Amino acid sequence: MEISRRSTLGLGLAGSLSLTGCTNRLASVSSGFPASDSTLTPQERARDEAFWKSVADQYDKPADIIQLENANWGVMSKPVQAEYFANTEMVNRESSYYQRRDYWPDMQPILQQTANLLGVSPDEIVFTRGATEALQALIGGYNKLGPGDTVMYCDLDYPSMVSAMTWLKERRGVDVIKFNMPEPATRESVLAAYEAALEANPKVKLLLTTHVGHRTGLAIPMAEITEMAEARGVDVICDAAHSFGQIDFKIPDLKAPFVGINMHKWVGAPIGIGLAYIRRDRLEAIDPYMGEGPTDPAIRSRIHSGTVNFAAFLTLPSVIDFHDAIGVANKDARLKYLRGLWAEPLRDHPGVDILTPNDPTMHGGITSFRLTGKTSPEENISLAKRFLDEFGIFTVHRTGLAHGACVRVAPSYFNTPSDVDALRAAILEIASTA
Ligand SMILES: Cc1ncc(COP(=O)(O)O)c(C=O)c1O
């Protein structure tokens, strides 16, 4: 059967674009990105408002508010959404007649394209419905633990992974230790915190890490942390749900043997796509999922999602093409630029605590702050509410940090300098009267 999805790969993107050297990947249409000077570095292109306006034009945005809460998930671009709708129609029309015969053959090149994006082999990844499913399966399936061992996580890790780590006490009979990250953090203080926690807990066998945290957007030096842990015989499961797509890296750069990611955050896939990565030489450390039998490739036995949103997965080629058309290095630089515009001028304000360091290796686009001394959830819920009610700016409060609650700000590819300027002005106004 000829699959309609392939024909929609035109995507409405400009063939003339010369964004990242992928000019020939996308078909030519008038509504696409403008030709952009390919000699620009990502940092220079981050300030190229004509380019970013053309990117922004590819997204629908909520009316009447400034959307600075794009870390929940990342909306699809319009061309990706069109492709997804077309795939949904096709799957719904062709039903199991398509799925039973052609879906898996169709998924093979998609798996390969996804593996290439991640910098890994197709037999090292398995699709999931999101990072939660991926990481909980990795944590639950990790079979190198027994009574007397310890597992460890920190206050910035994500609640559903923390609950899986905590559940290991029941499942594997281990002790569970939580440590707190320093605030304010620096590269040195983060590394020192991991070192001290590992030193103080020599029975740790498994460490959960979060590459870019959802509470403050802190990016931690994953490769160094993995190496530090492995030197002590500790395995690392890395939550890269927020980092993949937001920051320019490949999965092996993390050095972690077990990684969970989301494609529906910063890569721009339809909701319902994540991945687990298990380095080939470590597959045996993860049990088959709840008694799954052998599969080919074997990694497929480590997570079984059942019936999934086939149309979403079939849309991945368009997702990846669109992602590549912008270029992950450009995404990374633009998000950091927008973040720097609001956060850094406030860094020394006596009434504002910016919680994410200025060091470009320690953040992506997400950054959190609080008004100095206002650490309760209620104060931060009400601060986010004031931004929305009085300034039309949508952000979100975050709790669970050892040092107190905060408000998280997460610009996306369609946001502008004036969006983040409006936030900075609002923070200044509120801080001056607090
Ligand atoms: C750091 C982190 N890990 C994991 C997840 C879970 O992602 P999902 O709900 O898409 O499975 C999130 C979601 O926001 C997250 O921020």
The ligand as a Gaussian input file, in Angstrom:
#p B3LYP/6-31G(d) Opt

LIG

0 1
 C       12.746000      16.185000      33.848000
 C       11.508000      15.454000      33.408000
 N       11.526000      14.130000      33.340000
 C       10.466000      13.418000      32.937000
 C        9.296000      14.025000      32.599000
 C        8.113000      13.183000      32.206000
 O        7.739000      13.395000      30.905000
 P        6.372000      12.724000      30.385000
 O        5.301000      13.192000      31.314000
 O        6.218000      13.290000      29.022000
 O        6.545000      11.268000      30.412000
 C        9.200000      15.405000      32.659000
 C        7.953000      16.088000      32.292000
 O        7.803000      17.280000      32.382000
 C       10.339000      16.139000      33.072000
 O       10.307000      17.470000      33.162000

